[in-house]
Amino acid sequence: MRTNPSFGIVDETLGTLARGMLPRLRHVFEQHQALHRLAVEATVNV
């Protein structure tokens, strides 16, 4: 069974995309956590 060289290219591209997306995903996740915390505080304070 031969390995397809194009798979390596796809793998590298996916790796680059993942590295580019991770900081953005973390930022979105932190925003979501902050909003959730605000919502919980607002609910508790009512």
N, CA, C and O atoms as a Maestro MAE file, in Angstrom:
{
 s_m_m2io_version
 :::
 2.0.0
}

f_m_ct {
 s_m_title
 :::
 protein
 m_atom[184] {
  # First column is atom index #
  i_m_mmod_type
  r_m_x_coord
  r_m_y_coord
  r_m_z_coord
  i_m_residue_number
  s_m_chain_name
  s_m_pdb_residue_name
  s_m_pdb_atom_name
  i_m_atomic_number
  :::
  1 25 0.842 -1.193 0.000 1 A "MET " " N  " 7
  2 3 0.000 0.000 0.000 1 A "MET " " CA " 6
  3 2 0.879 1.246 0.000 1 A "MET " " C  " 6
  4 15 1.715 1.436 0.883 1 A "MET " " O  " 8
  5 25 0.674 2.079 -0.998 2 A "ARG " " N  " 7
  6 3 1.478 3.303 -1.077 2 A "ARG " " CA " 6
  7 2 0.781 4.435 -0.330 2 A "ARG " " C  " 6
  8 15 -0.447 4.506 -0.292 2 A "ARG " " O  " 8
  9 25 1.579 5.315 0.261 3 A "THR " " N  " 7
  10 3 0.995 6.488 0.909 3 A "THR " " CA " 6
  11 2 0.832 7.579 -0.135 3 A "THR " " C  " 6
  12 15 1.724 7.795 -0.955 3 A "THR " " O  " 8
  13 25 -0.273 8.249 -0.110 4 A "ASN " " N  " 7
  14 3 -0.563 9.304 -1.068 4 A "ASN " " CA " 6
  15 2 0.089 10.599 -0.586 4 A "ASN " " C  " 6
  16 15 -0.228 11.073 0.505 4 A "ASN " " O  " 8
  17 25 0.999 11.182 -1.382 5 A "PRO " " N  " 7
  18 3 1.689 12.403 -0.939 5 A "PRO " " CA " 6
  19 2 0.735 13.566 -0.694 5 A "PRO " " C  " 6
  20 15 1.033 14.448 0.111 5 A "PRO " " O  " 8
  21 25 -0.406 13.581 -1.377 6 A "SER " " N  " 7
  22 3 -1.335 14.699 -1.192 6 A "SER " " CA " 6
  23 2 -1.934 14.695 0.209 6 A "SER " " C  " 6
  24 15 -2.375 15.734 0.701 6 A "SER " " O  " 8
  25 25 -1.951 13.520 0.858 7 A "PHE " " N  " 7
  26 3 -2.450 13.460 2.230 7 A "PHE " " CA " 6
  27 2 -1.570 14.289 3.161 7 A "PHE " " C  " 6
  28 15 -2.065 14.932 4.087 7 A "PHE " " O  " 8
  29 25 -0.260 14.270 2.908 8 A "GLY " " N  " 7
  30 3 0.652 15.069 3.723 8 A "GLY " " CA " 6
  31 2 0.346 16.547 3.590 8 A "GLY " " C  " 6
  32 15 0.382 17.287 4.573 8 A "GLY " " O  " 8
  33 25 0.044 16.979 2.368 9 A "ILE " " N  " 7
  34 3 -0.274 18.385 2.120 9 A "ILE " " CA " 6
  35 2 -1.563 18.758 2.851 9 A "ILE " " C  " 6
  36 15 -1.644 19.803 3.496 9 A "ILE " " O  " 8
  37 25 -2.568 17.890 2.740 10 A "VAL " " N  " 7
  38 3 -3.841 18.149 3.422 10 A "VAL " " CA " 6
  39 2 -3.614 18.216 4.927 10 A "VAL " " C  " 6
  40 15 -4.165 19.079 5.609 10 A "VAL " " O  " 8
  41 25 -2.799 17.300 5.435 11 A "ASP " " N  " 7
  42 3 -2.498 17.262 6.862 11 A "ASP " " CA " 6
  43 2 -1.847 18.562 7.313 11 A "ASP " " C  " 6
  44 15 -2.216 19.118 8.348 11 A "ASP " " O  " 8
  45 25 -0.877 19.049 6.537 12 A "GLU " " N  " 7
  46 3 -0.194 20.295 6.888 12 A "GLU " " CA " 6
  47 2 -1.164 21.457 6.860 12 A "GLU " " C  " 6
  48 15 -1.135 22.319 7.739 12 A "GLU " " O  " 8
  49 25 -2.037 21.485 5.837 13 A "THR " " N  " 7
  50 3 -3.009 22.568 5.715 13 A "THR " " CA " 6
  51 2 -3.955 22.566 6.904 13 A "THR " " C  " 6
  52 15 -4.241 23.615 7.482 13 A "THR " " O  " 8
  53 25 -4.440 21.382 7.269 14 A "LEU " " N  " 7
  54 3 -5.340 21.270 8.426 14 A "LEU " " CA " 6
  55 2 -4.630 21.709 9.702 14 A "LEU " " C  " 6
  56 15 -5.221 22.387 10.543 14 A "LEU " " O  " 8
  57 25 -3.369 21.325 9.846 15 A "GLY " " N  " 7
  58 3 -2.606 21.722 11.023 15 A "GLY " " CA " 6
  59 2 -2.462 23.231 11.106 15 A "GLY " " C  " 6
  60 15 -2.615 23.817 12.178 15 A "GLY " " O  " 8
  61 25 -2.165 23.866 9.965 16 A "THR " " N  " 7
  62 3 -2.024 25.321 9.930 16 A "THR " " CA " 6
  63 2 -3.344 25.993 10.263 16 A "THR " " C  " 6
  64 15 -3.379 26.957 11.028 16 A "THR " " O  " 8
  65 25 -4.438 25.484 9.685 17 A "LEU " " N  " 7
  66 3 -5.763 26.043 9.965 17 A "LEU " " CA " 6
  67 2 -6.099 25.903 11.443 17 A "LEU " " C  " 6
  68 15 -6.607 26.839 12.059 17 A "LEU " " O  " 8
  69 25 -5.816 24.732 12.011 18 A "ALA " " N  " 7
  70 3 -6.115 24.498 13.426 18 A "ALA " " CA " 6
  71 2 -5.335 25.472 14.297 18 A "ALA " " C  " 6
  72 15 -5.881 26.037 15.245 18 A "ALA " " O  " 8
  73 25 -4.046 25.671 13.975 19 A "ARG " " N  " 7
  74 3 -3.235 26.615 14.753 19 A "ARG " " CA " 6
  75 2 -3.791 28.019 14.625 19 A "ARG " " C  " 6
  76 15 -3.783 28.777 15.595 19 A "ARG " " O  " 8
  77 25 -4.274 28.380 13.444 20 A "GLY " " N  " 7
  78 3 -4.838 29.710 13.249 20 A "GLY " " CA " 6
  79 2 -6.163 29.886 13.966 20 A "GLY " " C  " 6
  80 15 -6.491 30.982 14.422 20 A "GLY " " O  " 8
  81 25 -6.930 28.797 14.064 21 A "MET " " N  " 7
  82 3 -8.261 28.888 14.653 21 A "MET " " CA " 6
  83 2 -8.239 28.830 16.175 21 A "MET " " C  " 6
  84 15 -9.102 29.421 16.823 21 A "MET " " O  " 8
  85 25 -7.265 28.127 16.759 22 A "LEU " " N  " 7
  86 3 -7.271 27.913 18.212 22 A "LEU " " CA " 6
  87 2 -7.365 29.204 19.025 22 A "LEU " " C  " 6
  88 15 -8.194 29.271 19.932 22 A "LEU " " O  " 8
  89 25 -6.560 30.231 18.747 23 A "PRO " " N  " 7
  90 3 -6.689 31.462 19.543 23 A "PRO " " CA " 6
  91 2 -8.074 32.084 19.417 23 A "PRO " " C  " 6
  92 15 -8.612 32.613 20.390 23 A "PRO " " O  " 8
  93 25 -8.653 32.022 18.214 24 A "ARG " " N  " 7
  94 3 -9.981 32.602 18.002 24 A "ARG " " CA " 6
  95 2 -11.023 31.811 18.790 24 A "ARG " " C  " 6
  96 15 -11.918 32.387 19.409 24 A "ARG " " O  " 8
  97 25 -10.893 30.472 18.757 25 A "LEU " " N  " 7
  98 3 -11.830 29.628 19.506 25 A "LEU " " CA " 6
  99 2 -11.709 29.900 21.003 25 A "LEU " " C  " 6
  100 15 -12.716 29.970 21.708 25 A "LEU " " O  " 8
  101 25 -10.483 30.053 21.484 26 A "ARG " " N  " 7
  102 3 -10.283 30.324 22.909 26 A "ARG " " CA " 6
  103 2 -10.927 31.660 23.275 26 A "ARG " " C  " 6
  104 15 -11.558 31.786 24.324 26 A "ARG " " O  " 8
  105 25 -10.762 32.659 22.397 27 A "HIS " " N  " 7
  106 3 -11.341 33.981 22.641 27 A "HIS " " CA " 6
  107 2 -12.860 33.889 22.719 27 A "HIS " " C  " 6
  108 15 -13.477 34.464 23.615 27 A "HIS " " O  " 8
  109 25 -13.462 33.162 21.775 28 A "VAL " " N  " 7
  110 3 -14.916 32.990 21.765 28 A "VAL " " CA " 6
  111 2 -15.360 32.269 23.035 28 A "VAL " " C  " 6
  112 15 -16.361 32.639 23.650 28 A "VAL " " O  " 8
  113 25 -14.614 31.247 23.420 29 A "PHE " " N  " 7
  114 3 -14.950 30.476 24.615 29 A "PHE " " CA " 6
  115 2 -14.896 31.361 25.856 29 A "PHE " " C  " 6
  116 15 -15.773 31.280 26.716 29 A "PHE " " O  " 8
  117 25 -13.855 32.218 25.955 30 A "GLU " " N  " 7
  118 3 -13.729 33.107 27.111 30 A "GLU " " CA " 6
  119 2 -14.872 34.108 27.138 30 A "GLU " " C  " 6
  120 15 -15.406 34.407 28.206 30 A "GLU " " O  " 8
  121 25 -15.258 34.634 25.966 31 A "GLN " " N  " 7
  122 3 -16.393 35.554 25.899 31 A "GLN " " CA " 6
  123 2 -17.654 34.859 26.380 31 A "GLN " " C  " 6
  124 15 -18.441 35.437 27.129 31 A "GLN " " O  " 8
  125 25 -17.846 33.618 25.949 32 A "HIS " " N  " 7
  126 3 -19.031 32.851 26.333 32 A "HIS " " CA " 6
  127 2 -19.049 32.646 27.848 32 A "HIS " " C  " 6
  128 15 -20.096 32.785 28.480 32 A "HIS " " O  " 8
  129 25 -17.904 32.320 28.426 33 A "GLN " " N  " 7
  130 3 -17.830 32.129 29.876 33 A "GLN " " CA " 6
  131 2 -18.157 33.422 30.605 33 A "GLN " " C  " 6
  132 15 -18.866 33.403 31.611 33 A "GLN " " O  " 8
  133 25 -17.644 34.555 30.105 34 A "ALA " " N  " 7
  134 3 -17.902 35.846 30.743 34 A "ALA " " CA " 6
  135 2 -19.392 36.172 30.698 34 A "ALA " " C  " 6
  136 15 -19.965 36.620 31.691 34 A "ALA " " O  " 8
  137 25 -20.015 35.945 29.545 35 A "LEU " " N  " 7
  138 3 -21.453 36.192 29.409 35 A "LEU " " CA " 6
  139 2 -22.235 35.286 30.349 35 A "LEU " " C  " 6
  140 15 -23.195 35.725 30.983 35 A "LEU " " O  " 8
  141 25 -21.830 34.035 30.439 36 A "HIS " " N  " 7
  142 3 -22.516 33.079 31.306 36 A "HIS " " CA " 6
  143 2 -22.426 33.528 32.769 36 A "HIS " " C  " 6
  144 15 -23.401 33.453 33.516 36 A "HIS " " O  " 8
  145 25 -21.228 33.998 33.162 37 A "ARG " " N  " 7
  146 3 -21.026 34.467 34.530 37 A "ARG " " CA " 6
  147 2 -21.926 35.673 34.811 37 A "ARG " " C  " 6
  148 15 -22.535 35.761 35.878 37 A "ARG " " O  " 8
  149 25 -22.009 36.602 33.852 38 A "LEU " " N  " 7
  150 3 -22.878 37.769 34.011 38 A "LEU " " CA " 6
  151 2 -24.330 37.345 34.151 38 A "LEU " " C  " 6
  152 15 -25.060 37.871 34.991 38 A "LEU " " O  " 8
  153 25 -24.745 36.392 33.323 39 A "ALA " " N  " 7
  154 3 -26.133 35.919 33.368 39 A "ALA " " CA " 6
  155 2 -26.431 35.281 34.718 39 A "ALA " " C  " 6
  156 15 -27.500 35.502 35.286 39 A "ALA " " O  " 8
  157 25 -25.497 34.496 35.234 40 A "VAL " " N  " 7
  158 3 -25.692 33.847 36.537 40 A "VAL " " CA " 6
  159 2 -25.787 34.902 37.630 40 A "VAL " " C  " 6
  160 15 -26.654 34.816 38.499 40 A "VAL " " O  " 8
  161 25 -24.901 35.900 37.594 41 A "GLU " " N  " 7
  162 3 -24.928 36.956 38.612 41 A "GLU " " CA " 6
  163 2 -26.237 37.731 38.542 41 A "GLU " " C  " 6
  164 15 -26.826 38.055 39.573 41 A "GLU " " O  " 8
  165 25 -26.692 38.029 37.328 42 A "ALA " " N  " 7
  166 3 -27.947 38.760 37.160 42 A "ALA " " CA " 6
  167 2 -29.112 37.950 37.720 42 A "ALA " " C  " 6
  168 15 -30.007 38.501 38.361 42 A "ALA " " O  " 8
  169 25 -29.097 36.643 37.475 43 A "THR " " N  " 7
  170 3 -30.174 35.774 37.969 43 A "THR " " CA " 6
  171 2 -30.154 35.726 39.494 43 A "THR " " C  " 6
  172 15 -31.206 35.761 40.132 43 A "THR " " O  " 8
  173 25 -28.962 35.646 40.077 44 A "VAL " " N  " 7
  174 3 -28.833 35.564 41.539 44 A "VAL " " CA " 6
  175 2 -29.270 36.882 42.178 44 A "VAL " " C  " 6
  176 15 -29.870 36.878 43.253 44 A "VAL " " O  " 8
  177 25 -28.975 38.006 41.525 45 A "ASN " " N  " 7
  178 3 -29.263 39.318 42.107 45 A "ASN " " CA " 6
  179 2 -30.723 39.708 42.005 45 A "ASN " " C  " 6
  180 15 -31.148 40.645 42.681 45 A "ASN " " O  " 8
  181 25 -31.505 39.027 41.187 46 A "VAL " " N  " 7
  182 3 -32.916 39.406 41.006 46 A "VAL " " CA " 6
  183 2 -33.690 39.123 42.288 46 A "VAL " " C  " 6
  184 15 -34.894 39.369 42.350 46 A "VAL " " O  " 8
  :::
 }
 m_bond[183] {
  # First column is bond index #
  i_m_from
  i_m_to
  i_m_order
  :::
  1 1 2 1
  2 2 3 1
  3 3 4 2
  4 3 5 1
  5 5 6 1
  6 6 7 1
  7 7 8 2
  8 7 9 1
  9 9 10 1
  10 10 11 1
  11 11 12 2
  12 11 13 1
  13 13 14 1
  14 14 15 1
  15 15 16 2
  16 15 17 1
  17 17 18 1
  18 18 19 1
  19 19 20 2
  20 19 21 1
  21 21 22 1
  22 22 23 1
  23 23 24 2
  24 23 25 1
  25 25 26 1
  26 26 27 1
  27 27 28 2
  28 27 29 1
  29 29 30 1
  30 30 31 1
  31 31 32 2
  32 31 33 1
  33 33 34 1
  34 34 35 1
  35 35 36 2
  36 35 37 1
  37 37 38 1
  38 38 39 1
  39 39 40 2
  40 39 41 1
  41 41 42 1
  42 42 43 1
  43 43 44 2
  44 43 45 1
  45 45 46 1
  46 46 47 1
  47 47 48 2
  48 47 49 1
  49 49 50 1
  50 50 51 1
  51 51 52 2
  52 51 53 1
  53 53 54 1
  54 54 55 1
  55 55 56 2
  56 55 57 1
  57 57 58 1
  58 58 59 1
  59 59 60 2
  60 59 61 1
  61 61 62 1
  62 62 63 1
  63 63 64 2
  64 63 65 1
  65 65 66 1
  66 66 67 1
  67 67 68 2
  68 67 69 1
  69 69 70 1
  70 70 71 1
  71 71 72 2
  72 71 73 1
  73 73 74 1
  74 74 75 1
  75 75 76 2
  76 75 77 1
  77 77 78 1
  78 78 79 1
  79 79 80 2
  80 79 81 1
  81 81 82 1
  82 82 83 1
  83 83 84 2
  84 83 85 1
  85 85 86 1
  86 86 87 1
  87 87 88 2
  88 87 89 1
  89 89 90 1
  90 90 91 1
  91 91 92 2
  92 91 93 1
  93 93 94 1
  94 94 95 1
  95 95 96 2
  96 95 97 1
  97 97 98 1
  98 98 99 1
  99 99 100 2
  100 99 101 1
  101 101 102 1
  102 102 103 1
  103 103 104 2
  104 103 105 1
  105 105 106 1
  106 106 107 1
  107 107 108 2
  108 107 109 1
  109 109 110 1
  110 110 111 1
  111 111 112 2
  112 111 113 1
  113 113 114 1
  114 114 115 1
  115 115 116 2
  116 115 117 1
  117 117 118 1
  118 118 119 1
  119 119 120 2
  120 119 121 1
  121 121 122 1
  122 122 123 1
  123 123 124 2
  124 123 125 1
  125 125 126 1
  126 126 127 1
  127 127 128 2
  128 127 129 1
  129 129 130 1
  130 130 131 1
  131 131 132 2
  132 131 133 1
  133 133 134 1
  134 134 135 1
  135 135 136 2
  136 135 137 1
  137 137 138 1
  138 138 139 1
  139 139 140 2
  140 139 141 1
  141 141 142 1
  142 142 143 1
  143 143 144 2
  144 143 145 1
  145 145 146 1
  146 146 147 1
  147 147 148 2
  148 147 149 1
  149 149 150 1
  150 150 151 1
  151 151 152 2
  152 151 153 1
  153 153 154 1
  154 154 155 1
  155 155 156 2
  156 155 157 1
  157 157 158 1
  158 158 159 1
  159 159 160 2
  160 159 161 1
  161 161 162 1
  162 162 163 1
  163 163 164 2
  164 163 165 1
  165 165 166 1
  166 166 167 1
  167 167 168 2
  168 167 169 1
  169 169 170 1
  170 170 171 1
  171 171 172 2
  172 171 173 1
  173 173 174 1
  174 174 175 1
  175 175 176 2
  176 175 177 1
  177 177 178 1
  178 178 179 1
  179 179 180 2
  180 179 181 1
  181 181 182 1
  182 182 183 1
  183 183 184 2
  :::
 }
}
